[in-house]
Amino acid sequence: MVKGEDRAHRPRPPGSEICHTRSPGGIQRTPSAPCLPVGHFAFRGNRSRLAIPTRHPLFCIVRKNCQHQPSNPLRQPRRRFLKFLWQVKWRQRFGRPAITSSEDLLAMPALSLRFGFFAEGGGDALADRKYVGTPFQSAGFVAAWERTRGRLKRRTPLWLVAEDVGGVAAVLPLEVDRRGPWRVATFPGETHANANGWRARPGFAAPRLTAEILAAAARPADLRIDALDLRRMPDTAFIGPDFDRRPAIEERFAISLAGGLEAVLARGNAKRKRKKFRSQQRFFEQRGGYVFQDTPPGDRPTALATFFDQKRSRFAELKMPNPFADAGIKAFLGDLFAAPGIDTRLYCILGGGGIKAMMGGIVENGVFWGMFSSFSDDADADVSPGELLLWNLVERLADEGLELLDLGPGEERYKRSWCDRVIPQYDAILALTAAGSLYVAAARLRGQFVRWVKTDARMKSAVQRVRRHLRRS
């Protein structure tokens, strides 16, 4: 050997060259394969070998006895850092199994599940069999939303379907919304859905979602989804570690109906509630009495029109934005409460020639899910017709054998007085592309700001003053 010759460039016996190549399982040694020229990455993907040229031998990730490994020991930490970046960034791109058709879904050996995204057909799967979950992911609710609000906002309906040997095991209804430059998959219903999650076969545990499962399921469907933004989930067992999970801004309040009305009253403020109920009875008896009823289907359009008028007057008085005035919401509620196959209820207190209070919702699996409520802001408002409605509603639902009355998210004084259950909910967000990472960062900042405003009385008052000023201008 000539003095001064680098030991790394000694001649090697044939077949002794060892390079690292890429495979789905990680880095593998391939003694029989010739080494690439200096400054090349070697990847062995699913279908072909890929070489990416570089301009420096430091970027060649090789073993100690590779022919063109740099001999300077000070460069070892830099190579290890580059190796780490390669494993984290490039494995996600080149290490996934190839999927060429919608039938070739990602297989889950541990769960024996296959996942796939479908733009249509998921609702048919829900309608064919009895699935367990919240009614806000049922076929009737999602169909009413798609026909009205979803179509008006040009959102694309999407269904994530999990299949096992017995067929469709679970369905997750979603919709793809265009938010600026991002395409974001969310639950349908927006804030009009109390809770969200899978609709699964009875006895079937909700499958766990990861970024790899979602990306592989979206590939055969030729979908571009930058991020998943999932809100108001009471159960996050199906949320994988890739998601950024945080408590929702608002908790959900509910009344347990076990034991009937007397048991509900015994949990707190029974004396005050009975005294107020007797006062309300006397008040309406002097004015001809009142009627508590579930509005018949033929009278529901008129009752809903009264509800929208009451909400418009109430929010105008508070000088706050009215969420029920958004485009498509009136059509959605009208479609939902007229649709067959879903047990919707519209309870009202009728007295004094009109509707004094009302609450609309859905009954499923022994739970009444209250979606909205209102009361008339007139001279009779001082007797709290809303609490009179709640008294009669608890009594009616308990007599029917229902287990729970869900009053939805958001803290109100009457909820604290009547409810014995406070159900925490969670939001989860996941970026699927580089652009989605920017959306996730922006969503985090917005969530922190909203939580700060809602928990700080002075900040909340300042934001409300700004809103009033903007509405006047």
C-alpha positions in Angstrom: 0.0 0.0 0.0 1.3 3.4 -0.9 2.0 5.5 2.2 -0.8 8.0 2.9 -3.4 6.1 0.9 -6.8 6.1 2.6 -7.5 2.7 4.1 -11.2 3.1 3.2 -10.2 2.7 -0.5 -8.3 -0.6 -0.3 -9.4 -3.2 -2.8 -12.1 -5.5 -1.5 -12.7 -9.1 -2.4 -15.7 -9.6 -4.7 -19.0 -9.7 -2.9 -17.6 -8.1 0.3 -19.0 -4.6 -0.5 -21.9 -3.9 2.0 -24.4 -1.1 1.5 -27.6 -0.3 3.3 -30.7 -0.5 1.2 -34.2 0.5 2.0 -37.1 -2.0 2.5 -40.5 -1.8 4.3 -38.9 -3.5 7.3 -36.1 -0.9 7.6 -32.4 -1.0 6.8 -31.0 -4.3 5.3 -27.5 -5.4 4.5 -27.0 -6.6 0.9 -23.5 -8.0 0.5 -24.1 -9.2 -3.0 -25.2 -5.9 -4.4 -22.6 -3.5 -5.6 -22.2 -0.2 -3.8 -23.5 2.9 -5.4 -21.0 5.7 -6.4 -20.0 8.2 -3.7 -22.9 10.5 -2.7 -25.9 8.4 -3.5 -28.8 7.2 -1.3 -29.9 3.6 -1.9 -33.5 2.8 -1.3 -35.3 -0.5 -2.0 -39.0 0.4 -2.2 -42.0 -1.7 -3.0 -41.5 -1.9 -6.7 -38.1 -0.6 -7.7 -34.7 0.5 -6.5 -34.3 4.3 -6.2 -31.0 6.1 -6.1 -30.9 9.8 -5.2 -27.7 11.6 -6.1 -26.0 13.8 -3.6 -22.9 16.0 -3.7 -21.1 14.9 -0.6 -20.0 11.5 0.7 -21.3 12.4 4.1 -24.8 11.7 2.8 -24.0 8.1 1.9 -25.5 6.0 4.7 -23.4 2.8 4.8 -21.8 0.4 7.2 -18.3 0.6 8.7 -16.8 -1.8 6.1 -18.4 -0.1 3.1 -15.9 0.8 0.4 -16.6 4.5 0.4 -17.3 5.2 4.0 -15.6 8.4 5.2 -12.8 7.7 7.5 -13.0 10.8 9.7 -14.5 9.8 13.1 -15.7 13.3 13.7 -18.3 12.8 11.0 -20.0 9.9 12.7 -22.5 12.0 14.7 -23.5 13.8 11.5 -24.1 10.5 9.7 -26.2 9.2 12.6 -28.3 12.3 12.5 -28.9 12.0 8.8 -29.7 8.4 9.3 -32.3 9.3 11.8 -33.9 11.9 9.5 -34.0 9.3 6.7 -35.7 6.7 8.9 -38.4 9.3 10.1 -39.1 11.2 6.8 -38.4 8.8 4.0 -39.8 5.6 5.5 -43.3 7.1 5.4 -43.0 7.8 1.7 -41.2 4.6 0.4 -41.9 2.0 3.1 -45.7 1.6 2.7 -47.3 -1.4 1.0 -48.5 -0.7 -2.5 -52.3 -0.4 -3.0 -53.5 -0.4 -6.6 -57.3 -0.7 -6.4 -60.1 0.0 -4.0 -60.5 -3.7 -3.3 -56.8 -3.9 -2.2 -57.4 -2.2 1.2 -54.8 -2.0 4.0 -54.9 -5.3 5.9 -54.6 -5.2 9.7 -53.3 -8.7 10.8 -53.9 -8.0 14.5 -57.5 -7.0 14.0 -58.2 -8.8 10.7 -59.7 -5.5 9.4 -59.6 -3.7 6.1 -60.1 0.0 5.7 -61.3 2.0 2.8 -62.7 5.5 1.9 -65.8 5.7 -0.2 -67.5 8.7 -1.6 -70.8 6.9 -1.6 -72.3 3.7 -0.3 -71.5 4.1 3.3 -75.0 5.3 4.1 -76.4 2.2 2.5 -74.2 0.1 4.8 -75.6 1.9 7.9 -79.2 1.6 6.6 -78.9 -2.1 6.0 -77.9 -3.2 9.5 -78.4 -2.0 13.1 -75.3 -0.1 14.3 -74.5 1.3 17.7 -73.3 4.9 18.1 -74.7 8.4 18.4 -77.6 9.4 16.1 -75.5 12.1 14.6 -73.6 9.5 12.6 -76.8 7.7 11.6 -77.9 7.3 8.0 -80.9 9.6 8.4 -79.0 12.4 10.1 -76.1 12.3 7.6 -78.4 12.1 4.6 -80.4 15.2 5.7 -77.1 17.1 6.3 -75.7 16.2 2.9 -78.9 17.2 1.1 -79.0 20.7 2.6 -76.1 22.3 4.4 -73.4 20.0 3.0 -74.5 20.5 -0.6 -74.9 24.2 -0.2 -71.3 24.5 1.2 -70.0 22.2 -1.6 -68.6 19.6 0.8 -67.8 16.1 -0.3 -69.4 13.3 1.7 -66.9 10.6 2.7 -67.2 7.3 4.5 -64.4 5.4 6.2 -65.5 1.8 6.3 -63.9 -1.0 8.4 -64.5 -4.5 7.2 -63.8 -7.9 8.8 -64.7 -11.5 7.9 -68.3 -10.7 8.7 -68.6 -7.8 6.4 -68.9 -4.1 7.3 -68.0 -3.8 11.0 -67.9 -0.1 11.5 -68.5 3.1 9.5 -67.2 6.6 10.2 -69.1 9.3 8.3 -67.0 12.3 7.3 -67.1 15.2 4.9 -64.3 17.0 3.2 -64.4 20.8 3.6 -62.3 23.3 1.7 -60.9 25.7 4.3 -58.7 28.1 2.4 -55.9 26.1 0.7 -56.6 23.0 2.8 -58.9 20.1 2.4 -60.0 19.0 5.8 -62.1 16.0 6.7 -64.5 16.6 9.6 -67.7 15.1 11.1 -70.9 16.2 9.5 -73.3 18.3 11.6 -70.8 21.0 12.8 -72.0 22.3 16.2 -75.5 20.8 15.7 -74.1 17.4 16.6 -73.8 16.8 20.3 -71.3 13.9 20.1 -69.4 12.1 17.3 -67.7 8.8 16.8 -67.9 5.4 14.9 -71.1 3.7 14.1 -70.2 0.1 14.8 -71.8 -3.3 14.9 -73.1 -4.3 18.3 -70.3 -5.9 20.4 -67.6 -4.6 18.0 -64.9 -2.4 19.5 -64.2 0.8 17.5 -61.0 0.3 15.5 -58.0 2.4 16.2 -57.0 5.0 13.6 -53.4 5.9 12.7 -51.9 8.1 10.1 -50.7 5.0 8.2 -54.1 3.5 8.0 -55.7 6.7 6.9 -53.1 7.4 4.2 -53.2 3.9 2.9 -57.1 3.9 2.8 -57.1 7.2 0.9 -54.6 6.2 -1.7 -56.8 3.8 -3.8 -59.7 6.3 -3.6 -57.4 9.0 -5.1 -58.2 11.4 -2.3 -56.3 14.4 -1.2 -56.9 15.1 2.5 -54.5 17.5 4.2 -55.8 17.0 7.7 -58.5 15.4 9.9 -60.2 17.7 12.3 -62.5 15.6 14.6 -64.5 17.4 17.3 -66.8 16.5 20.2 -65.8 12.9 20.8 -66.7 11.4 24.1 -64.7 8.3 23.4 -61.1 8.6 22.1 -60.1 4.9 22.3 -60.1 4.8 18.5 -57.7 7.8 18.2 -54.2 6.7 17.6 -51.0 8.2 19.0 -50.4 10.2 15.8 -53.3 12.5 16.6 -53.0 15.7 18.7 -55.8 15.1 21.2 -57.0 17.8 23.6 -60.1 18.4 25.8 -63.0 20.1 24.0 -63.8 23.6 24.9 -67.3 22.7 26.1 -68.4 19.7 28.1 -71.7 17.9 27.7 -74.5 17.9 30.3 -77.1 15.1 30.8 -79.8 14.0 33.3 -80.0 10.4 34.4 -83.6 9.3 34.3 -83.3 6.3 36.5 -85.9 6.4 39.3 -88.2 8.8 37.5 -88.9 12.4 38.2 -88.8 12.1 42.0 -85.3 10.7 41.8 -84.2 13.5 39.6 -85.6 16.1 42.0 -84.1 14.4 45.0 -80.6 15.0 43.6 -80.7 18.7 44.3 -82.9 21.8 44.8 -86.1 19.7 45.0 -87.9 22.2 47.3 -87.2 25.2 45.0 -88.1 23.3 41.9 -91.5 22.1 43.3 -92.3 25.6 44.5 -91.5 27.1 41.1 -93.6 24.4 39.4 -96.6 25.2 41.5 -96.2 28.9 40.7 -96.0 28.1 37.0 -99.1 25.9 37.2 -101.1 28.7 38.8 -99.9 31.3 36.3 -101.0 29.4 33.3 -104.3 28.2 34.9 -105.3 31.9 35.1 -104.7 32.2 31.4 -106.6 29.1 30.3 -104.0 26.5 31.0 -101.2 25.0 28.9 -100.5 21.8 26.9 -97.3 19.8 26.8 -97.0 17.7 23.7 -94.7 16.2 21.0 -95.6 18.2 17.9 -97.3 16.1 15.2 -95.4 15.8 11.9 -97.9 17.9 10.1 -97.4 20.8 12.5 -93.7 20.7 12.7 -92.9 23.2 9.9 -94.9 25.8 11.7 -93.3 25.0 15.0 -89.8 25.2 13.5 -90.7 28.6 12.0 -91.6 29.8 15.4 -88.3 28.4 16.8 -86.3 30.3 14.2 -88.2 33.5 15.0 -87.5 33.1 18.8 -83.8 32.4 18.2 -83.5 35.5 15.9 -85.1 37.7 18.5 -83.0 36.3 21.4 -79.6 36.6 19.6 -80.5 40.1 18.4 -81.2 41.1 22.0 -77.9 39.6 23.1 -76.2 41.2 20.1 -74.5 37.8 19.3 -74.2 35.9 16.0 -77.1 33.5 15.4 -75.8 30.0 14.4 -79.3 29.0 13.3 -79.2 31.7 10.7 -76.4 30.1 8.7 -77.1 29.1 5.2 -78.8 25.7 4.9 -79.6 25.2 8.6 -83.3 25.9 8.3 -83.5 23.4 5.4 -81.5 20.9 7.3 -83.7 20.9 10.4 -86.8 20.9 8.3 -85.6 17.9 6.4 -84.4 16.0 9.5 -87.6 16.4 11.5 -89.7 15.3 8.5 -87.5 12.3 7.5 -88.7 8.8 8.1 -86.6 6.2 9.8 -85.3 8.4 12.5 -87.1 9.0 15.8 -87.1 12.8 16.1 -89.2 14.6 18.7 -90.3 18.3 19.0 -91.7 18.9 22.4 -93.6 22.2 23.0 -95.4 24.1 25.8 -98.5 25.6 24.2 -100.3 28.3 26.1 -101.6 31.8 25.7 -102.2 31.4 22.0 -98.7 30.3 21.0 -95.6 28.3 21.7 -94.0 29.3 25.0 -91.0 26.9 24.9 -89.8 24.0 22.8 -87.0 21.5 22.6 -86.1 19.3 19.6 -84.0 16.2 19.5 -83.5 12.6 18.6 -84.3 9.4 20.5 -81.9 6.4 20.1 -80.8 3.5 22.3 -82.6 4.8 25.4 -81.3 8.4 25.1 -83.0 11.6 24.2 -80.4 13.8 22.5 -81.6 17.4 22.8 -80.3 19.4 19.8 -81.9 22.8 20.4 -84.3 24.7 22.6 -86.0 28.1 22.8 -88.6 30.1 24.7 -90.8 33.1 23.8 -89.4 36.4 25.0 -92.7 38.0 26.0 -94.5 38.8 29.2 -94.7 35.1 30.1 -91.0 34.7 30.0 -90.7 35.7 33.7 -92.3 32.4 34.8 -89.5 30.4 33.1 -91.5 28.3 30.6 -88.3 26.6 29.6 -88.0 25.0 33.1 -91.7 24.1 32.9 -90.9 22.3 29.7 -87.9 20.5 31.2 -90.0 19.3 34.2 -92.6 17.8 31.9 -90.0 16.4 29.6 -88.2 14.5 32.4 -91.4 13.1 33.6 -92.5 12.0 30.1 -89.2 10.4 29.1 -88.8 8.6 32.4 -92.3 7.1 32.0 -91.3 5.9 28.6 -88.3 4.0 30.1 -85.5 6.1 28.6 -82.3 6.2 30.6 -80.7 9.6 29.8 -81.7 13.1 28.7 -78.7 14.7 27.0 -78.9 18.5 26.9 -75.8 18.9 24.7 -72.6 20.8 25.1 -72.3 24.2 26.8 -72.8 25.4 30.3 -76.1 27.1 31.3 -77.6 27.9 34.6 -80.5 25.5 34.2 -78.2 22.7 33.2 -76.2 23.1 36.4 -79.5 23.0 38.4 -80.9 19.8 36.7 -78.0 17.8 35.4 -76.2 15.1 37.4 -73.8 14.1 34.7 -71.0 16.2 33.1 -69.5 14.3 30.2 -66.0 15.4 29.0 -65.4 15.5 25.3 -62.3 15.7 23.2 -61.0 17.1 19.9 -58.3 15.4 17.8 -56.5 16.7 14.8 -54.0 15.0 12.5 -52.0 16.2 9.6 -51.7 13.9 6.6 -49.6 16.2 4.3 -47.0 18.9 4.7 -49.7 21.5 4.1 -51.8 19.8 6.7 -49.1 20.5 9.3 -49.6 24.2 8.8 -53.4 23.7 9.3 -52.8 21.8 12.5 -50.5 24.6 13.8 -53.2 27.2 13.0 -56.0 25.2 14.5 -54.0 24.8 17.8 -53.5 28.6 18.0 -57.2 29.2 17.3 -58.2 26.6 19.9 -56.0 28.1 22.6 -57.3 31.6 21.8 -61.0 30.5 22.0 -60.4 28.6 25.3 -58.7 31.7 26.7 -61.6 33.9 25.7 -64.2 31.5 27.2 -62.4 31.2 30.5 -61.4 34.8 31.0 -64.4 37.0 31.8 -62.7 40.3 30.8 -61.5 38.9 27.5 -64.9 37.4 26.8 -66.6 40.8 27.4 -64.1 42.6 25.2 -64.7 40.1 22.3 -68.5 40.5 22.6 -68.1 44.3 22.4 -66.0 44.0 19.2 -68.7 41.7 17.8 -71.4 44.2 18.5 -69.4 46.9 16.9 -68.8 44.9 13.8 -72.5 44.0 13.6 -73.5 47.7 13.8 -71.0 48.7 11.2 
